[in-house]
Amino acid sequence: MDEITPSELRRGRKLLAGAIGAPLLIPAVPAIITFLMMLLAASGPPVAAVILFVGMIVTGVLFVLSLITSGILLHRRGNWIKDIRERIAADGIKANEIEWFRHELRSHEKRSLKAVEAKDLLLGDAYRETLASRLTATRIIASSRRELSMARRRQRSLKQLGSSRSSEFQSEIDKDIRKITKINDDARNLLAEAESRLQMIEAAASRQGGLAESELALKKLSARSSELPLALEAAKMSEEIVLELEREPALPELPTEIENGADQTISPTKKGGE
């Protein structure tokens, strides 16, 4: 495939800018001129009215012409984009060329590509490569289907003509049909493999993202749940210790008479000693 040159990319940007700017810039010129002439002819109301009337007609006509010009430029840009896409897809779509074919991506593929690239760049690159394979296989299937339809149409036409070399031509077309059918089958196998690989990459990204976070949260919850019986057992033991302390009897106090008798017994001894 020929590389897309910078000049071709500039051409596409110019076509887009012209299509957007034509309805804005072309009618603006007569509108500005009309406004300035009305300011100059403000002293003569009839002249100003004529200028305004003519200016509105010219502006309206140019606005219609600018819409036609914009449509022509958009059509040319559409053909330019189609030609660029065909050149890119001629030898297979690459991962860095997916943006040219974004309109061919399914809505869930666009969402998945954005989500996978946000979680893991390596998985994002793999997802882009697989998407490129899927787009290539889809285009091959579509083109081979068209070629197969045309070959069968030519085959029917040869049968109707009844030429002397009809059998020879029929055998050649049969070879083409078998070759195209094989290409179509191989492309279908490639498409099935690419779609399976897309599902695998999405599952891997999910395991690294939401599933990993859910698993971590579950482990934290399990750890808290295992710590809860220990906390309850500790609280129960504390409560039992408090109750046990409350059940223990207090030490009895000595009677007053015993204390007085002890004092009297000690007193004579002290006197004898004296």
Contacts in CASP RR format, 6 or more apart in sequence:
PFRMAT RR
TARGET T0000
AUTHOR 0000-0000-0000
METHOD contacts of the structure
MODEL  1
MDEITPSELRRGRKLLAGAIGAPLLIPAVPAIITFLMMLLAASGPPVAAV
ILFVGMIVTGVLFVLSLITSGILLHRRGNWIKDIRERIAADGIKANEIEW
FRHELRSHEKRSLKAVEAKDLLLGDAYRETLASRLTATRIIASSRRELSM
ARRRQRSLKQLGSSRSSEFQSEIDKDIRKITKINDDARNLLAEAESRLQM
IEAAASRQGGLAESELALKKLSARSSELPLALEAAKMSEEIVLELEREPA
LPELPTEIENGADQTISPTKKGGE
1 87 0 8 1.000
1 88 0 8 1.000
1 90 0 8 1.000
1 91 0 8 1.000
2 87 0 8 1.000
4 84 0 8 1.000
4 87 0 8 1.000
4 88 0 8 1.000
8 80 0 8 1.000
8 84 0 8 1.000
11 80 0 8 1.000
12 77 0 8 1.000
12 80 0 8 1.000
15 73 0 8 1.000
15 74 0 8 1.000
15 76 0 8 1.000
15 77 0 8 1.000
15 80 0 8 1.000
16 73 0 8 1.000
16 77 0 8 1.000
18 70 0 8 1.000
18 73 0 8 1.000
19 70 0 8 1.000
19 71 0 8 1.000
19 73 0 8 1.000
19 74 0 8 1.000
19 77 0 8 1.000
20 70 0 8 1.000
21 70 0 8 1.000
22 66 0 8 1.000
22 67 0 8 1.000
22 69 0 8 1.000
22 70 0 8 1.000
22 73 0 8 1.000
23 63 0 8 1.000
23 66 0 8 1.000
23 67 0 8 1.000
23 70 0 8 1.000
24 66 0 8 1.000
25 66 0 8 1.000
26 62 0 8 1.000
26 63 0 8 1.000
26 65 0 8 1.000
26 66 0 8 1.000
26 69 0 8 1.000
27 59 0 8 1.000
27 60 0 8 1.000
27 62 0 8 1.000
27 63 0 8 1.000
27 66 0 8 1.000
29 62 0 8 1.000
30 55 0 8 1.000
30 58 0 8 1.000
30 59 0 8 1.000
30 62 0 8 1.000
31 55 0 8 1.000
31 59 0 8 1.000
33 55 0 8 1.000
34 51 0 8 1.000
34 52 0 8 1.000
34 54 0 8 1.000
34 55 0 8 1.000
34 56 0 8 1.000
34 58 0 8 1.000
34 59 0 8 1.000
37 51 0 8 1.000
38 48 0 8 1.000
38 51 0 8 1.000
38 52 0 8 1.000
41 47 0 8 1.000
41 48 0 8 1.000
41 51 0 8 1.000
42 48 0 8 1.000
81 100 0 8 1.000
84 100 0 8 1.000
85 100 0 8 1.000
85 101 0 8 1.000
88 97 0 8 1.000
88 100 0 8 1.000
89 101 0 8 1.000
89 135 0 8 1.000
89 136 0 8 1.000
89 139 0 8 1.000
92 132 0 8 1.000
92 136 0 8 1.000
93 101 0 8 1.000
93 132 0 8 1.000
93 133 0 8 1.000
93 135 0 8 1.000
93 136 0 8 1.000
93 139 0 8 1.000
94 132 0 8 1.000
95 125 0 8 1.000
95 128 0 8 1.000
95 129 0 8 1.000
95 131 0 8 1.000
95 132 0 8 1.000
96 128 0 8 1.000
97 132 0 8 1.000
98 105 0 8 1.000
98 128 0 8 1.000
98 131 0 8 1.000
98 132 0 8 1.000
98 135 0 8 1.000
101 135 0 8 1.000
102 110 0 8 1.000
104 135 0 8 1.000
104 138 0 8 1.000
105 113 0 8 1.000
105 131 0 8 1.000
105 135 0 8 1.000
109 131 0 8 1.000
109 198 0 8 1.000
112 127 0 8 1.000
112 198 0 8 1.000
112 202 0 8 1.000
113 124 0 8 1.000
113 127 0 8 1.000
113 128 0 8 1.000
113 131 0 8 1.000
115 205 0 8 1.000
116 123 0 8 1.000
116 124 0 8 1.000
116 127 0 8 1.000
116 201 0 8 1.000
116 202 0 8 1.000
116 205 0 8 1.000
117 123 0 8 1.000
117 124 0 8 1.000
117 127 0 8 1.000
119 205 0 8 1.000
119 208 0 8 1.000
119 209 0 8 1.000
120 205 0 8 1.000
120 208 0 8 1.000
123 201 0 8 1.000
123 204 0 8 1.000
123 205 0 8 1.000
123 208 0 8 1.000
124 201 0 8 1.000
124 205 0 8 1.000
126 201 0 8 1.000
127 198 0 8 1.000
127 201 0 8 1.000
127 202 0 8 1.000
127 205 0 8 1.000
130 194 0 8 1.000
130 197 0 8 1.000
130 198 0 8 1.000
130 201 0 8 1.000
131 194 0 8 1.000
131 198 0 8 1.000
133 190 0 8 1.000
133 193 0 8 1.000
133 194 0 8 1.000
133 197 0 8 1.000
134 191 0 8 1.000
134 194 0 8 1.000
134 195 0 8 1.000
134 198 0 8 1.000
136 190 0 8 1.000
137 187 0 8 1.000
137 188 0 8 1.000
137 190 0 8 1.000
137 191 0 8 1.000
137 194 0 8 1.000
138 191 0 8 1.000
140 183 0 8 1.000
140 184 0 8 1.000
140 187 0 8 1.000
140 190 0 8 1.000
141 184 0 8 1.000
141 187 0 8 1.000
141 188 0 8 1.000
141 191 0 8 1.000
144 180 0 8 1.000
144 183 0 8 1.000
144 184 0 8 1.000
144 187 0 8 1.000
145 184 0 8 1.000
147 180 0 8 1.000
148 177 0 8 1.000
148 180 0 8 1.000
148 181 0 8 1.000
148 184 0 8 1.000
151 173 0 8 1.000
151 176 0 8 1.000
151 177 0 8 1.000
151 180 0 8 1.000
152 177 0 8 1.000
154 173 0 8 1.000
155 170 0 8 1.000
155 173 0 8 1.000
155 174 0 8 1.000
155 177 0 8 1.000
158 166 0 8 1.000
158 169 0 8 1.000
158 170 0 8 1.000
158 173 0 8 1.000
159 166 0 8 1.000
159 170 0 8 1.000
163 169 0 8 1.000
END
